[in-house]
Amino acid sequence: MIVVVTTDDARRDGVIRLDDRDNFTELAVDAVGLTREAVTAVAVSTGAGAVDGDHLWIDVDFLRGRGRGTDEWNTALAAMVDYAAGKGWTDSGSGRVRAHIHWK
């Protein structure tokens, strides 16, 4: 699953969409060409989560809301988050999962 962050400088806003949303073996952020400040602003304005260094801590409910909405999809997402938790890549207090940001 690829979380794609884009901005529109003319409107001064941004969008986050999911690409390859049925791939539950990878979770990464595509922010190619964007600054850390721009990604932070989009993450906050969309309610997606928070940037921490080269990672985006993504709200699991945010991902779920952009998924297929089927029981099968939600079960696969939960399994991916469980795997990430086993690696220490989740924050149970905030309900977020960590994804590496690809800047270039």
C-alpha positions as CSV (number, residue, x, y, z in Angstrom):
1,M,0.0,0.0,0.0
2,I,1.4,3.4,-1.0
3,V,0.2,6.5,0.6
4,V,0.6,9.3,-2.0
5,V,0.9,12.9,-0.8
6,T,0.3,15.7,-3.3
7,T,-0.1,19.4,-3.0
8,D,-1.6,22.1,-5.1
9,D,0.4,25.3,-4.6
10,A,-2.2,27.4,-6.4
11,R,-4.9,26.4,-3.9
12,R,-2.4,25.9,-1.0
13,D,-3.9,22.6,0.0
14,G,-3.0,18.9,-0.3
15,V,-4.4,15.5,-0.8
16,I,-3.6,12.0,0.4
17,R,-4.7,9.0,-1.7
18,L,-3.9,5.3,-1.5
19,D,-2.3,3.5,-4.4
20,D,-1.9,-0.2,-4.6
21,R,-4.4,-0.4,-1.7
22,D,-4.7,-4.1,-1.9
23,N,-1.0,-4.7,-1.3
24,F,-0.8,-5.4,2.5
25,T,2.8,-6.5,2.4
26,E,4.2,-2.9,2.2
27,L,3.2,0.4,3.7
28,A,5.2,3.4,2.4
29,V,4.6,7.1,1.7
30,D,5.3,8.7,-1.7
31,A,6.2,12.3,-1.1
32,V,8.6,12.8,-4.0
33,G,9.4,16.4,-4.6
34,L,7.7,17.7,-1.5
35,T,9.3,19.3,1.6
36,R,8.9,17.9,5.1
37,E,6.9,21.0,5.9
38,A,4.5,20.4,3.0
39,V,4.0,16.7,4.0
40,T,3.4,17.8,7.6
41,A,0.8,20.4,6.6
42,V,-1.1,17.9,4.4
43,A,-0.9,15.2,7.1
44,V,-2.4,17.6,9.7
45,S,-5.0,19.2,7.4
46,T,-6.3,15.8,6.2
47,G,-6.2,14.2,9.6
48,A,-3.9,11.5,8.3
49,G,-1.3,11.6,11.1
50,A,2.0,13.2,12.0
51,V,5.4,13.3,10.4
52,D,8.4,12.2,12.6
53,G,11.7,12.4,10.8
54,D,11.5,10.2,7.7
55,H,8.3,8.5,8.8
56,L,4.6,9.3,8.7
57,W,2.6,7.9,11.7
58,I,-0.6,7.2,9.9
59,D,-4.0,6.9,11.6
60,V,-5.3,3.4,11.0
61,D,-8.8,4.8,10.8
62,F,-7.7,7.2,8.1
63,L,-6.4,4.2,6.1
64,R,-9.6,2.2,6.7
65,G,-11.7,5.2,5.5
66,R,-9.9,5.1,2.2
67,G,-10.0,1.4,1.7
68,R,-12.6,-0.8,0.0
69,G,-14.9,-0.9,3.0
70,T,-15.3,-4.7,2.7
71,D,-14.9,-7.1,5.6
72,E,-12.1,-8.8,3.7
73,W,-10.2,-5.6,3.1
74,N,-10.6,-4.5,6.7
75,T,-9.4,-7.9,8.0
76,A,-6.3,-7.7,5.7
77,L,-5.6,-4.2,7.0
78,A,-5.9,-5.4,10.6
79,A,-3.5,-8.2,9.9
80,M,-1.0,-5.8,8.4
81,V,-1.3,-3.5,11.5
82,D,-0.8,-6.6,13.7
83,Y,2.3,-7.5,11.9
84,A,3.6,-3.9,12.2
85,A,2.8,-4.0,15.9
86,G,5.0,-7.0,16.3
87,K,7.9,-5.1,14.8
88,G,7.3,-2.0,17.0
89,W,5.9,0.1,14.2
90,T,2.6,1.1,15.8
91,D,1.5,3.5,18.5
92,S,-1.5,1.9,20.3
93,G,-2.1,5.1,22.2
94,S,-2.7,7.1,19.0
95,G,-4.0,4.3,16.8
96,R,-1.2,5.0,14.3
97,V,1.1,2.9,12.2
98,R,4.5,4.0,11.0
99,A,5.4,4.2,7.3
100,H,8.7,5.3,5.7
101,I,8.5,8.4,3.6
102,H,10.2,8.3,0.1
103,W,11.3,11.8,-0.6
104,K,13.1,11.2,-3.9
